Amino acid sequence: MLSTIQNNETHKASLAWGNSGAEKGEVFTKPEIVSFMLDTSGLSSALLIDGTRILEPSCGQGEFVIAIAKALVAQISNMDVSPTAVFEHTKSLIKAFDISLSNIYHAKDSVREILSQIFSFEQTSIIVESWFVNEDFLLSDTLPEYTFVIGNPPYVRIESIPSVLLKKYRNAFVTMKERADLYIAFYEKGLSSLKENGTLSYICTDRWVKNSYGSALRKFIADGFRLDMYIDLYGQSAFQSSVLTYPAITQISKRKLGETLIIHNPDINPELGEKVLRSLSDKSVVWPEAVKRKDVVNGSKPWLFGGADELALIHRLETMFPTIEEAGCKVYIGAATGNNKAYIVQNDLNIEACRKLPVIKAADIRKGVITHTSTSIINTYDENGVINLEKFPKLKEYLESFADELKVRHIAKNTPKHWFKTIDRVYPERAVAEKLLIPDIKSELTVVYDQGEYHPNNSIYYIISSLWDLKALKAVLISGVGQLFVERYSTRISGGNLRFQAQHLRRIRLPHWQDVPQEMRTQLVEVAEQDDIRAAKELVSVLYGLSEKEKQVLGC
C-alpha cells in the first residue's frame, strides 16, 4: 500500500510540474522534419497494417500525431475501404503521452479536426480519447508492444527537474548516470517499449552519443538494439524555436547488430526520405553523401561518425600512445564562482591583497594571445579549506554587500556557515604554474601559453605538466592532433562550435617526453613560440610516424 501511495504522489508531482510554468524542455519539431522521420522509420507505410502500434512518449502539442492523423486520413480516403472497417484498428493505433494537460487539449483539438473528415463524431471522439494520455510516460506501465516509437523527447537539464521526480527517474532507469539529462530516460523507456523488430526514431540533441554521461545508454543500445541511421543536422533549424544544441535524428531498431547509415547535414526533403528508406532495406542503395558502417556501436564507447581514414588514424594512435594524462600532463578546468559579478573584481578593489589572484577568462585569449586584464578572482580558500571570514574584515564587508545574492546559491544552502565561498576552490599554486590555456567553446582548438601569471576561470581548461615542456606540447596540440581528437569525441553546439572540455582533451594521445628526441624537443619549442602551424604539422608527422595517408588526414 505504501508503494502505491508513493507512486500516486510521484504521479501527482509530475502532473503538477507539467501544468506549471516551469521549464520542461518543450521545443516543437518543424513539420518537414516530422514527415521525414515518419517516412524513414517506415511508419508512414505501415499505418494500415494489422498489428501496427505507435508510441509518442512526449507529444507536446501533437506535431507527430497530427502528421500521422493526416497521413492516415489520406490513405483511408484513397482506398476502397470504409472508415468504419478500420475504426477498431485506428482506435488502438497510437498512444501519445504528455504531462501538460493544456498540451493534450491542444493536440486533441487539432487531431479531432483532422479525423472528423472521414470518421463520425462519435468515432472521432472515441479515437481521440483513446490516443492521448495525460500522464508521465517515464512513470507509466508501458509494455514492449509497440512497432514504432517516435518523437522529440524533452531536453531538460537535471537542475530543472523537481527533486522527487529526479530521484524516481534515477532509480528507475539504469542509463540516467552522472549528469544525464531527462531525454536519456526517454531513450531507455522508449527502446524498452519496442516489440521485436520495432523501430524508434527520435530527434534530439546529439550530446549523449559522445559525452561520458551517455555511456550507459550507448551500452544499453549495444546490448540489445541496432543503430540503423544517424543524421546530424548541424546548423539547421529543425525546431519551431531556437535551441543551443544541434540535434540529430537517431533511428534504432530492436534487431541484431548491422550496418548504420550515416548522413551529415543533409537537405531534408521527401526525396531524401524515400532514398533513405530504400537504402535501409537494400544494401546496394548508396549515394555519395551517405556512408554505411558496421563499427559505430561498440559497447559504451563514444559513437564516432567521421571518415574512415580519420577513424583509422585515431584508433592507431590510441593503440600506440598513452593518453595526455598518462604522459604526465594534467588537464584542469578553471574555477567556477557561482556569481562572477561578486567574485571577479578589479585589481584595485580595497580588500586584503592575499585574497585576490589575477584571473583570466576565455574572452581574454579569444585572439590566441593573452590580453592583459585588470581583474582578479577572490580566493575564499586557504591551505586548510574555506577561510575564516572574520580574519579578513575588508573582504567580509565587501562580500556582505552581495549576501542576498550569494546565500540563495545551491552551494550556500548546503553549507550556510560558508555562504560566501566560491563553488570551486581556487589554487594559488596553479596560478603561478606554467600552463597552457584552452578556451572551452570554439570552432577550432586555441592554445595559449601562460608563464604563470593567472588563475583561469571556468570558461578555460588548462594543462600543467612537470614532465613535458609545455611549449613543445603546444606545438603538438596546434598541429591538428588536438583538433582531431576533440572533433571526434565532442559534439557541436550553437554556432558550430565544439566543446574543448576536460573529458575530450583527455582523449588526446601523446608520446612520453623521454621518447621525444632532443633535437625534436628544441624544434617543437621553436615552432610553438612562432605559432608556426605548418612546421608543427611536419614535426608531429615524424613524432607519430604518420603514413602519407595519415598526413593527409592531419593536413600535412
N, C-alpha and C positions, 0 to 999 in steps of 0.2 A: 504493500500500500504506500509506504514511504517513497519508493522509487517512482510510482505512478504520480504522486503528488509533486515530486521534484521535477519530473518530466513536464507535467502540466505547467508548473511555474516557469520552466525554461521556455516552453512554447509561448506563454504569455509575454515573457520578456522579449522574445524575438518579434512577436507581432507589435508590441509596443514600440520597439525600435523601428520596425517597418513603417509604422504610422506616424513617426516623429519627423521632425525636420532635420535630424542628424544625418551626417554623411553616410551614404550606403553604397557608394560606388556606382551610381546609376548613370551609365553612359550608353546611349541608344545607337544601334547599328544602322548604317545607311541601307536603304532598300536594295541597291545594286549588289552590295556585299552579301546581304541575306539571300538573294536569289542565286548568287554564285555558290554559296555554301549548300543550298538545297539541291542544286544540280550536281556538284562534285561529290557529295555524300551518297548520291543515288536515291535520296529521299523523294525527289520530285517524281521519279518514275515508279515509285513503289506505293504511292498513296492509296491505290485501289486494290492492292494485293492483299489477299487474306493473311492475317497474322501480323500485318504492319502495326507497330505501336511506337509512338513518338513521344519523347520526353523533352520538355523545355524547363530546365531547373530554376531559372530566374527570368521570367518572361517580361518584366518591366511593363511597358505599355503595349506589348504584344507584337513587335515588329516581325518576329519569326512566325508566330501563329497566324497573324494577318496574311502573310505571304503564303503560308500553307493553305489557308482557307481559300484564298483567291485561286491558287493552282487547283485545288480540289473542285471548286465550283466550275472552273473552266473544263476540267477533264470530264466531269459528270455531264456537263452540258453538251460536250462533243461526242458522247457515247450514246448508243441506243439503249439506255437504261433509265429507269425512273428513280428519282431521289429516294423514294420510299424503299426501294430494293436495297439501297446501300445505307439506309439510316442506322441500322444496328452497328454496322462496321464503322461508320463515321462517328457515332456516339462514343465508341471506345478507342478512337484513333489517337487522341492526344491527351496528355496530362501536362498542364502548364502551372508551375508554382510561382508564387511571389509573396513576400511578406508585407507588401504595401497594398492595403485594401483599395486605395484610390487608383493605383496602377491596374489592379484587377478589374475595377469598374470600367476604366477607360478601355482596356483591352476587350472586355466583354461587349461593350457598345460597338466597337469597331468590327469585331468578328460577327456579331449579330446582324449587322447591316449587310455584310457580305453573304452569309449563309442564307439569309431570307430571300435571296434572289432565286433560289431553287427549292428550299425546304419550306414547309408550312410554318406558321407562327409557333405552334406547339412543338414541332420537331426542332426548330431552331433554338427555342428556349431550353429544351432538354439537352441538346448537344452542347450549347454554351455552358450550361451549369455543370455538365459532366467534364468539360475540358479544363476549366480553371479551378485552382485550389489556392485559397488564401492561407498559406502555411509555409513554414520554413522547410525547404527541401532537404537541408542538411540534417534536420531532426525527424524527417518523415520515415515511415516504414516502407520504403520503396524496395520492390523485389527486382531481381535480374530478369526482367521480362520484356525489355524494350529493344526494338530493332534499330532505332535511331535515338541518339541523344544529341541535341543541337542547341546552340545559343551563344550568349555573350555573358559569361559569369561575372559577377560584380568584382571590381578591383577595389578592395577595402583594406587599408593598412591596419595592422593589428591594434594600433593605438586608438583606432576609431570604433573598434568592436566592443560592446558592453562586456565587462569582465566576466559576468556569469555565463554569457554565451561563449566567450573565448575559451573559458575553462572546459565547457561542454564539448566544443569543437575539437580541442586538443586531445581530449580523452577519447573521442570517437574516431578520429582519423589518424592513421599511422604516418601519413605524409605531412602533417602540419608540424614540422620540426623547425627549430631555430626561430627565425623571424618570418616564417612563411605567412604570406597574406591569405585572405579568405578564399581567393579563387583556387588555391591549391586543393582545398577540401572539395570544391565543386568538381574538380577533375577526378579525384578519387571516388566520390559518391556517384558521379555520372558514369564512370567506367564500370563501377560495381553494379550499375543498374542495367548494363547491356546483357542481352542473351547471346548465346553462341553465334558468331559471325556478325554480330551487331556492330554499328559504327557510331562513333562520337565525333562531332565536328564543332569545335569552339573557335571563336575569335577572341583573343585575349592578349595581354601583354606577354612579351617573349622572354621576360627576365628569368623565369624559372628554368629554362632549357639549359642554361649555363651556370647560373649562380648556385652557391652552396646550399641555400635553403630549398632548392628544387631537387636535391639529390635523392631524397626519399621517394618523391613522385616519379622520378626517372627510373628508379629501381622497381617501383610498383608496376610501371608500364612494361619494363623489360621482362618481368617475371610472368606476365600473362596476356600481353597485348602486342599489337603490331602498329608501328608508326607508318601509316600509309602515305601521308602527304604533309609537307610543311611548306607554307608560303609566307615569306616575310613581306610586310607592307611598309618598309622604311620610307618615310617621307610622305606617305599617302594619308589622306583624310578619310578614314574608314568609318568614323562615327559622326553623329549629328552635332557634337560639340567637341571642342579641342581637348586633347589629353597630353600628358607629359611624356608618356612612354609610347614606343612604337608597338603596334600589335602584329600578331601573326595568326594565320589560320592553320590550326593543327587538327589533322584528321587521324583518328586512331581506331582500330577495329579489334574485336575480340577474336583474333585469329593467330595462327602460328607466325613466327618471325618471317619477314620477307623484305622486299625492296621498299625504299622510301623515295617518293617523288619529291624533289626539291625545286622550288621556283623562287627566284629572288626578284622582288619588287615588280611584279607584272602589271600590265594594264588590265584591270578586272572588267570583263565583259562576257556576254553569253557565249560567244565563240570559244573563248578560253575555257569556260566551264565545260563545254561539250568535249573539247580536246583533252582536258584533264581526266574527265570521266572515262573516255576511251583508253587513255594511257594507263589508268589504274587497273583496267580489266584486261589489257592487251600489252604485254611486254614489248612488242615490236613497235608500238606507237611512241616515237620520240621526236623531239624537236630541239633546236639549239639552245633555247632559253631554259630548258628543263634538264635536270640531272636525276638519274636513278642510282641509289646507293644502298648497299646492304649493311654497312658498318656504322650507321648513325647511332643506333641504340646499343649501349654496351654497359649493362648494369646501372650503377648510379653515376657513371661518368658524364661530364657535360656533353651535350649534343653539338658536334662541330659540323657546320654546313659549308665550309669553304671548299675551294677546288682541291682536286686530288693531289696535285703537286704540293700545295701548301700543307695539307694534312700529312703527307708523307714526310716532309721536312720536319714538321713539329714532332711527329712520332719518333723519328730518328734521333732528334736532339733530346727528347725525353728519355730515350733508351740509353744514350751515351753519356749524358752530362747530369750533374746534380742540379737541384733547384737553386735559385739565387740565395735562399737562406741556408741551404746545406753547404753552399760555397762560402758561407761566413758573412753574408750581407743581410742585416735585419731590416725588415720593412715595417714602418710605423705609420699611424695616422696622427695628424695634429690634434690639438686639444679642442674639444667642444666645450663651450662655456654654459650654454643654456640661456644666455642673454648677452649678445655681443655689445649691445648698447651700454651695458653696465661694465663689462669686463675688458673690452678693447678700448683703451683710453689714450689720450695724448701723452707723449713722454713727459711733459712738464706738469702733469696733474700733481697736485700737492698732497701726496701720500708718502708713506715710508718707501724709500728708494729700493729697499730689499724685496719689496712686494711687487715690483714691476720687472718685466722682461721684454726686450724688443720682440715684436711679433711680426710675422709675415703671412700674408694671405695670398690666395690664388690670383687675385687681381693685381698683386704686386709683381708677379712674374709672368703675366699674360703674354708679354712680347718675347719671352725666352731669356730675359735678363732681369736682375733684381732692380726694381725701382725703390730706392731707399725711402723708407717711410718714417713717419714721426709718431708712430703708435706703439703701444706696449700692451701686453696681456697681464692682467692682475693674477698673481700667484697666491692662491689661498691654501697652499700646502707647504710643508717643510719636510725635513728628513723623517719626522715622526708621524706624518699624516696631516690631517687638517689642522691649521694653525689655531692658536688661542687668540681670538679676535681682540680680546681686551688688551693684549700686549701691543696692539697697533692702533692707537686712538684715531689717527688721521684716516686710516683705511676704514675703521669702524664707522666713523662719521660719514664717510663717502658712501659705503655700501648701504647704510641705513636709509639713505635718501632713495634707494631703489628697493627697499624692503618689501613693499606691497607687491612688486612685480616678481621679485626673487622667491618669495615664500610660496607662491602658487605653483612653482615648478614641481614636477613629479619628484625630482631628487630631493627637494627641500621638504616635501611632505613625508618622504620616507625617513629622513633624518632631520627633524625640526631643529635640533640643537645646532646643526651645521647648515642652517638655511642659506648661508652666504657663500658656500663653496661652489666652485665650477663643477660641471658634470664630470669632466676628465681631469686627471691630475696633470699638473704642469711640471716638467722635469728640467731644472736649470742646467743639469749636466748635458742634456741633449741640445739645449740652446747653444752651448759653447762648443759642441762637437761638429767636426767637419761632416757635411751631409749633402745628399742630392735631393732636390725638391721637385716634386711631380704634382702639378695641379690635377684635381680629381676629374673634372669634366672638360674634355677637349676632344676634337676630332682626331688629332694626332698627338702622339706622345711628346711631351715637352719635359726636358730635364735641365734643371738649373743647379749649378754648384754653389753651395754656401760654405764659406770657410769656417763658420762657427759664430755667426753674429745674431741669429734669430731663432725664436721658437715658433714653429708652424702652428697655424690654427687648423681647424678640421676641414678646411677646403683643400688641404695639401696632404699628400702622402710623402714620406721621406725615407731615405735609406742611409743607414750608418753601418760602417764596417771597420773592424780592426785588422782585417786581412787584406782585402782588395784596396788598391789605390782608387779612390772614388772618381778621380778624373779619368782614369782608364776605364772604369765601369761606365761612366757617362758615355764614352766613345762606343762601347758595346751596345748600350741601350739605344742611342740615337742612330745606330747603323741600320735599324729596321728590325732587329731581333726583338726588341721590346714591343714594338708595334705589332709584330707577327703574332706573338703570344696573347697580348691583351685583346687584339681584334678577334681572335678565335674564341677566347673564353669570356669576353664581355658581351653585353648586348647594347645596342644603340638606343639612345633616348631622344627626346625632343631636340630638333636642330641637327640631327645626325651625329651627335657627339657620343663618344664612348665613356665608360666609367673606368678610370685608372685607379681602381681600388686595390687594397692590400691583397685580397683573395685572388685578383687577376695578376698583379705584379709578382706574386709568389710562384706563379706558374712558369715564369721565365727560367730557362736553363742557362747555366754559366759554368765554365771550367773553374777548377780550383786555381787560386792565384799562383801556387807553386808550380802549376803546369804551364804557365804562360812564360815563354822565353823572355830573357831580359831585354833584348832588342825590341821585341814587340811591346813590352810594357812601356818603354820610353816612347815608342811611336804612338801608342794609344793615348797617352797623356798629351802629347803634342797636338793630335787631331782634335781632342776634346777642348783644349784651350783655344783652338782656332774655329771650333764648331764646324769642322770640315766633314760633312756627312758622307760625301763621296769617298774620301780617304778612309773614313771609318768602315764603310762597307767593304773596301778592299782588304783591310786588315782583318776584319771579322770573318771574311770568307776563308782566309787562311787559318785563323784561330779555330774555327769549327770544322775545317776540312770540307767545305762545300763543293759539291759537284757543279758542273756547268748548268745543269737544270735547276739545281738549288740556288745558284747565284741569280738566276732569272727571277725566282720567287722573291728574293730579297731585293731585287732591283739593282744588282751589281753591274 
